[in-house]
Amino acid sequence: MSTLRDKAKKSKASKSDRPVLIYLAIGIAAAISIALRWVDQDLSANVLSEIIGAAFTLFVIDVLLVKSKAKRWLIVQEHIDYLIGRTINRVRDGVATRVFGFKPEFNHRMKEEEVIHQIRKQREKFLNELEHISAEKLSERIDLTFFNNDSYDYFDEKAEDIWMLINMKYSEYLAPELVSLLIDLHTNLVDVSAHIRVYDKAERFPDEKDHYHNVALHGTARNLKEIIRIVIRLKEEGYSDAARIIGAREEI
C-alpha cells in the first residue's frame, strides 16, 4: 500500500492543471466549424484555422509550463518531504515527552543509530497506546507541570511551523489529504496553546481556580487526542523523520 509520501514522488506537477472542459470546448468548436462548411466553406476554413491556432498555442504553453513546474518541484521535493517529516517528528516528541512524561529506556553502550531506533520504536508504542484511550482518561495522564509558559511557546512555535508548511511556495504540489491533515494539526496545536492560557487564568482568578483548571485540562485532552491521531496517521503516510545530524537525542 503506497503512502502519501510515495504518491508525492510521482509528481503531480507532471500533469496539466488545465480543466478538461477547455480541451472539450475546443473539440466541439472544431466540430461545429467543420459542419459550417455546408453553409459557408470560407467561414468554416477561417474559423477552423483560428481554432487550430488557439489549440496549438494553448497546448505548447501548457506543456512548457507543466515541464518547468515539474522540474522545479523535483529539485525541492526531497527537501520539502524531509522538512514536513522532521516537523511532524518533533511534534510527536513534544507531545510524548512534554505532556505525558515519556521516558525511553536504552542501553548506553548501544550505537547511536541503535539508540535512535529504540527510542522511536518505544515512542511509537507509547503514542499508539494513548490513541486508544478516551479523552477523559487521557486527561488523567497529562503531567500538570505541562501547563507553563515554556509549553505555550513550544506548541505555539510548532503551530507556526505547520502553518508555514501549509503556506509555502510549493504547497500546491502537496496531496490534498496531506494539506488537510496539516491544517487539522495546526488548529489543534493552536487550541492547546489557548488552553494553557486558560489554565493560567487560575492565578488571576483564584476563586475560580477549579473551573479554569478543569476547562483547560479537558479541552487540552480532547485536542491532544486529535493531535496524537493525526501524527500517527502522518507517520503511517511516511512523514516522521529523525534528524539527519545525530546527536540531539531530546528531539529524536
PANUFI-952081 format. One line per 10 residues: their letters; for each residue x, y, z of C-alpha. Coordinates in pm, 1 decimal. Example, Ala and Ser with C-alpha at 12.3 -4.5 7.8 and 13.67 -1.06 7.14 Angstrom:
2
as) 1230.0:-450.0:780.0 | 1367.0:-106.0:714.0 .
end
This chain:
252
mstlrdkakk) 0.0:0.0:0.0 | 152.6:331.5:-107.8 | 168.7:622.7:136.7 | 105.8:991.3:68.3 | 481.9:1038.0:61.5 | 515.2:764.6:-201.8 | 242.0:925.2:-411.1 | 415.9:1262.2:-385.7 | 719.7:1111.8:-557.1 | 501.7:1053.2:-862.5 .
skasksdrpv) 498.1:1430.0:-900.3 | 155.8:1572.8:-971.6 | 342.8:1862.8:-1128.5 | 386.5:1643.9:-1436.3 | 14.9:1674.3:-1501.9 | -163.0:1967.0:-1658.5 | -372.9:2194.8:-1441.2 | -591.8:2290.3:-1738.4 | -954.4:2178.8:-1697.8 | -1057.1:1902.7:-1938.2 .
liylaigiaa) -1357.1:2118.6:-2030.1 | -1126.4:2364.4:-2208.6 | -999.9:2097.6:-2444.9 | -1350.1:1955.7:-2479.9 | -1482.0:2300.4:-2576.2 | -1208.6:2335.7:-2839.4 | -1301.2:1997.0:-2982.2 | -1670.9:2086.7:-3000.9 | -1589.5:2423.1:-3162.0 | -1374.4:2248.1:-3419.9 .
aisialrwvd) -1657.3:2006.2:-3499.3 | -1902.4:2293.9:-3540.2 | -1662.7:2481.0:-3767.8 | -1628.9:2173.1:-3987.7 | -2006.5:2144.5:-4003.4 | -2023.0:2507.5:-4120.9 | -1862.9:2412.7:-4449.3 | -2205.8:2303.1:-4570.9 | -2319.3:2662.3:-4523.9 | -2006.9:2867.5:-4597.1 .
qdlsanvlse) -1677.2:2696.6:-4680.4 | -1466.6:3012.1:-4641.1 | -1613.2:3088.3:-4298.7 | -1563.9:2727.2:-4194.6 | -1199.1:2730.5:-4302.7 | -1127.6:3060.2:-4126.2 | -1292.8:2950.7:-3801.1 | -1120.9:2612.7:-3811.0 | -777.7:2768.9:-3868.5 | -831.5:3004.4:-3574.5 .
iigaaftlfv) -933.8:2716.6:-3351.5 | -633.5:2506.7:-3455.8 | -401.5:2801.9:-3388.6 | -552.8:2862.4:-3046.4 | -538.8:2492.2:-2958.7 | -175.0:2465.6:-3067.3 | -77.4:2775.3:-2869.1 | -259.3:2650.8:-2559.9 | -100.9:2306.5:-2590.0 | 254.1:2438.7:-2632.9 .
idvllvkska) 225.8:2687.7:-2346.7 | 63.6:2425.9:-2124.7 | 334.4:2167.0:-2191.4 | 615.9:2415.7:-2137.5 | 466.8:2545.1:-1812.3 | 397.9:2196.5:-1678.7 | 750.3:2076.1:-1758.7 | 900.2:2385.6:-1598.3 | 692.2:2341.1:-1281.0 | 770.9:1969.5:-1268.5 .
krwlivqehi) 1143.4:2037.4:-1294.8 | 1134.8:2291.2:-1011.1 | 928.8:2057.5:-792.5 | 1159.8:1759.6:-844.6 | 1455.3:1969.4:-729.6 | 1297.5:2064.2:-394.8 | 1061.8:1770.5:-333.1 | 1303.4:1563.8:-124.3 | 1388.5:1863.9:93.6 | 1023.7:1954.8:148.3 .
dyligrtinr) 929.7:1594.8:230.7 | 1208.5:1588.4:489.5 | 1102.5:1926.1:631.6 | 744.7:1801.6:678.3 | 859.3:1470.2:824.0 | 1104.4:1639.4:1058.8 | 841.1:1884.0:1184.7 | 590.7:1604.5:1247.3 | 854.8:1403.1:1432.2 | 923.9:1699.0:1661.7 .
vrdgvatrvf) 552.3:1735.0:1736.7 | 536.1:1363.6:1821.1 | 830.6:1402.0:2055.2 | 688.9:1716.2:2216.6 | 352.6:1555.6:2288.1 | 505.3:1237.5:2427.2 | 774.7:1394.0:2646.8 | 639.4:1737.2:2743.0 | 278.2:1640.4:2804.1 | 287.3:1277.5:2911.0 .
gfkpefnhrm) 639.2:1245.9:3051.7 | 757.7:978.5:2809.0 | 1095.9:842.0:2918.8 | 1262.7:595.9:2681.7 | 1490.1:321.9:2808.8 | 1800.8:210.1:2624.1 | 2145.6:66.8:2674.7 | 2406.2:344.3:2671.7 | 2656.6:101.7:2521.9 | 2445.8:75.2:2208.4 .
keeevihqir) 2548.2:255.4:1891.6 | 2386.6:593.7:1831.6 | 2181.2:462.0:1538.9 | 2050.2:177.8:1755.1 | 1959.7:420.7:2032.7 | 1760.8:634.7:1788.9 | 1580.7:328.4:1656.3 | 1491.1:208.2:2006.5 | 1364.9:549.2:2118.4 | 1149.4:590.4:1807.5 .
kqrekflnel) 1010.7:239.6:1849.3 | 924.7:295.9:2217.0 | 768.6:634.6:2145.4 | 557.7:488.2:1866.5 | 423.1:220.6:2101.9 | 360.5:485.1:2370.5 | 158.5:711.1:2138.2 | -33.6:420.2:1988.5 | -146.2:321.3:2337.7 | -257.5:676.3:2414.6 .
ehisaeklse) -458.1:693.7:2092.2 | -690.7:417.0:2206.2 | -794.9:566.2:2539.2 | -1075.8:819.3:2588.2 | -1017.9:1192.8:2622.5 | -1131.2:1169.0:2984.9 | -872.3:900.4:3062.2 | -616.7:1093.3:2862.4 | -668.2:1399.4:3083.4 | -567.3:1187.7:3382.8 .
ridltffnnd) -235.8:1105.1:3213.2 | -137.9:1467.8:3149.1 | 151.0:1593.6:3360.5 | 7.8:1912.3:3514.6 | 351.7:2076.1:3513.5 | 296.3:2089.4:3137.4 | 78.4:2399.6:3184.6 | 351.6:2662.7:3175.5 | 492.0:2934.6:2951.2 | 757.7:2707.3:2800.6 .
sydyfdekae) 491.7:2463.4:2682.2 | 285.0:2750.3:2543.8 | 584.8:2877.2:2346.2 | 664.1:2527.4:2223.5 | 315.5:2448.0:2092.7 | 274.5:2796.7:1951.6 | 604.8:2755.7:1768.5 | 506.2:2415.3:1628.1 | 170.0:2555.2:1515.2 | 357.5:2830.9:1331.3 .
diwmlinmky) 592.4:2574.0:1175.4 | 293.7:2377.6:1042.1 | 129.9:2697.1:915.5 | 445.3:2784.8:722.6 | 441.0:2439.9:559.9 | 79.3:2487.8:453.2 | 153.6:2829.1:301.9 | 494.9:2766.7:149.4 | 553.6:2830.7:-220.2 | 534.8:2463.1:-318.9 .
seylapelvs) 230.1:2365.7:-112.8 | 22.1:2341.3:-432.5 | 207.3:2019.1:-511.8 | 116.1:1852.6:-182.0 | -163.4:1596.1:-177.8 | -496.3:1746.9:-60.3 | -517.8:1476.4:208.1 | -177.7:1581.6:343.3 | -271.4:1950.2:347.0 | -598.9:1867.1:525.2 .
llidlhtnlv) -410.9:1675.1:795.9 | -159.9:1958.8:839.0 | -438.2:2216.3:871.3 | -615.2:1998.9:1129.1 | -287.2:1954.6:1318.8 | -222.6:2329.6:1316.1 | -570.3:2402.9:1453.2 | -533.1:2159.1:1740.7 | -184.2:2284.5:1828.9 | -318.5:2640.2:1845.0 .
dvsahirvyd) -605.4:2523.9:2066.2 | -364.7:2355.3:2308.2 | -177.9:2686.0:2343.2 | -510.3:2857.1:2411.1 | -595.9:2604.7:2684.2 | -260.1:2668.3:2851.1 | -354.3:3035.5:2874.9 | -692.7:2939.6:3022.1 | -514.5:2727.5:3283.6 | -301.7:3030.7:3375.4 .
kaerfpdekd) -615.6:3236.3:3444.0 | -647.8:3050.0:3773.6 | -364.0:3262.8:3910.8 | -553.7:3582.8:3832.0 | -888.9:3448.2:3949.9 | -809.0:3218.4:4245.9 | -1175.7:3189.0:4345.8 | -1246.8:3024.8:4008.0 | -931.5:2814.7:4007.7 | -1103.4:2476.8:3977.6 .
hyhnvalhgt) -1319.3:2598.2:3690.0 | -1028.2:2722.5:3478.9 | -816.1:2418.9:3555.9 | -1091.5:2175.4:3462.0 | -1182.3:2358.3:3141.3 | -817.5:2375.2:3033.2 | -740.6:2016.3:3127.6 | -1035.2:1858.5:2947.1 | -1002.0:2088.1:2647.3 | -633.1:2004.3:2621.4 .
arnlkeiiri) -708.7:1631.8:2644.5 | -955.6:1649.4:2353.3 | -708.5:1839.4:2136.7 | -420.4:1611.3:2230.1 | -625.2:1306.9:2135.5 | -673.1:1460.6:1790.3 | -305.4:1557.1:1765.3 | -199.4:1202.2:1852.6 | -437.8:1061.3:1592.0 | -305.4:1297.0:1325.8 .
virlkeegys) 66.7:1245.2:1391.6 | 16.9:867.5:1395.8 | -163.6:891.7:1061.8 | 111.9:1113.7:920.5 | 377.0:867.6:1033.2 | 186.0:589.4:859.6 | 187.7:808.3:549.0 | 566.8:835.4:566.6 | 606.3:1170.1:742.2 | 813.0:1133.4:1060.4 .
daariigare) 1186.9:1182.4:1010.7 | 1459.4:1173.1:1272.7 | 1725.8:1441.2:1249.0 | 1988.5:1370.8:985.6 | 2257.9:1507.0:1217.5 | 2284.1:1257.3:1501.6 | 2341.7:1391.3:1849.7 | 2034.3:1579.9:1975.7 | 1860.4:1292.9:2149.4 | 1591.0:1511.0:2303.8 .
ei) 1435.0:1558.4:1959.6 | 1483.7:1206.9:1823.7 .
end
